[in-house]
Structure formats: structure tokens, C-alpha cells
Amino acid sequence: MKEEKKEPPEKKKEKLNLEITELFLVKSKWDRTFFAEIVRDKTEDGKTINRGSVVVNEGKIWSAGETQDELGYYLDDICTMKLDFGLHDNEGVSSKIAEEKYFHN
């Protein structure tokens, strides 16, 4: 006679509370590299959009692109303009929104 194996009742699987963040590198001239965060969203018409941000020195740079490559290109260029060509060195025009100062490019 064959013994039947009794398996324990199935346990409820607990959902893990994880948030996954994708990181990539943004590079400016002269071999300065910064970590950036990428977020993928869908537009109302179902098109994928890639948004990214990188903290550079005293500020944060945001951009968006249709592809990850396009986003990386934009962030690389903005970092180069900021660090190598003095973007924001001129006081220019800024606004205060929610207690934060925003510079208008």
C-alpha cells in the first residue's frame, strides 16, 4: 500500500512592498559622471515616455524622451551645458513656486 503524502495547506503569499528604481549614468565632458534615475510612463494615447532626473552639484536636472537613448542624450547635453558652459550662471529670470526658486531657461 502506497503512503499518501499530506501537503500542508497553501499559505497566502505575502505581497512584497518593493519599489524598483532604474539607475543609469549621465556623463559630462572631462569624465564627470552622475547617477540618474529613470521612470517609464505611458501617455494617454499609450505611447511610452521615459523621464529622468539627475542631481548635479546644487540642483536637479529633469528631462524626458521617447526612448531611453534619447533621454540619455538630453540629460548628457544638459549636464554639459550646466557644468562646462555655465548654464544658470546668469541670474536671469526665476519664479518662486511652493517655496522653491525655479530658473526659467
N, C-alpha and C positions, 0 to 999 in steps of 0.2 A: 504494500500500500504506500502510495506516494504522499509525503507530507506536504500540506499546503502552506505556503509562506504567507504569513499575515503581514501586510504592509501597513505602516502607520497611516492614519488619516492624513490627507493632504493639508499641509499648513498653508495659511494665507500668505501669499508673497507680499512682503512689505515693499512699498514703493520707496525708492531712494530719492532723497531730496537733493539732487545734484543740478548744478548749473555749469554747463560746459562752455568755456571761453576759448576761442581760437586765437592764437597769437601769431604774429609774423613780424619780420624785421623791416624797418624803414631805414634807408641809408642816404646820408647826405654826402657831399663831396668831402674829401680828406678823411675818409674811412671812419666817420662818426655814424654809429648805428644805434637805433632806438627800437624798443619793443612797441608794437601796435596791437590793438585789439580789433577783431573783425566780427561783424554781425551780419547775418544774411536775413533779409526780409523779402516779402512778396508785396508788389504793388496791387492796387485794386484790380488791375487787369491781368493779374497772375504772373507778371514779369518779376524775375529775381533781381534784387538790388543788393549790392554789397556796401555796407557802411563801415567806416573805420575811424579810429582815433588813436593819437599818439601823444604822449606827454613829452614836450621838448622844453627843457630849462624851466622857465617860469609860466608856461602856458600849455594849452592843449590844442591840437590841430585835428580838425574833423574834415572828412571828405566822403564822397560816395562815387560809385562807378557801377556799370552794368556787369563787369566781370571782376574777378579778384586781381587780375593783371592790371586792368585799368585803374582800379582803386590804388594799388601799389604804386603805379606810375604817378598818380596825382599826389599821393602823400609824400613820395620821394621829392617831387618838384617843390611842394610847399615847404618841406623841411630845408631844402637847398636855398629857396628864396629867403626863408627866415634866418637861417644860420650864416649863410655866405654872402647874401646880398642885402641884408639889413631891413627886410620887410618888417614893418612896425617900428622902425627906429624913429620915424616921423610921428609926432603926436597925432596928427590927422584928426579925424572925426570919430568920436565914440559916443555910445549911449549907455546909460545905466539901466539894466533890466534885472529885476529881482535881486537887488543889492550887488550885482556883479557888473563890472565895466566891460563892454564889448566894443572892440575896434571895428570900424567899417572899412573893408578893403575896397 
